[in-house]
């Protein structure tokens, strides 16, 4: 019995289905965190607690994190 057959027998799911679930949850978590960061950044900018350069750098970093994490999770 291969490890994949043992996994399917024990869990009732294919390993590819579990992998898709893990990747999907990971992508959703990354998007939620990035949305939270960008929303907080906008609120700080709107209240003049952040200047434009700091807000821009924060937005670029958040988008870069999204791209890198999606590349890691989906590759």
N, C-alpha and C positions, 0 to 999 in steps of 0.2 A: 504494500500500500504506500503510495506516495504521500508526501506531506499535504499536497493539495487535496487529495482524496480524503485524507483524515480530517482536514479542515472542513470540507463540505459535509462529511458525515456528522461531525460534531456540532456544527453551527447551522446547517441547513441552507447556507448561502454559498454562492460562488465567491472565490477570493477577489475576482475582478469587481463584483458588486460592492464588496466591503471597501475596496480601494477607491471606487468612485464616490462612496459615501464619505470617506475620510477626506478626500480632495475637495468635495463639495462643501463640507463643513469648514474646512480650512479656508477656502476662498471667501465664504460668507463672513467668517470671523475677521479676516483681513479687511474686507470691505466695510464692515461695521466699525472697526477701529479707525480706519482712514476717514470715514464719514464723521466720526466723533472728533478727530483731530482737526479736520477742515472746518467743522461747525464751531469748535472752540476758537480756532484761529479767526474766523470771520467775526465772531462776537467780540473778541479782543480788538480787532481792527475797527469795528463799528463804534466801539466805545473809546477809541483813540488810546487804548492801552498798548497797542502794537503799531509801529509805523509800517508803511507800505513794503519796505524792503524785508523786514522780519516776516511779515505775512506771506510775501512771495516765496521766501526761502522755506517756510514751513509747508506751504502748498506743494512746492517742488519736491521736498523730502517725502511728503505723504504719497505723492504720485509715484515717486521712485520706489518706495517700499511696496506699493501695490504691484508695480511691474515686476520687481525682483521676486516677490513672494509667489506671484502667479507663475513666473518662469520656473521657480523651484517646484511648486506643487504640480504643475501641469506637464512637466517634462518627463 
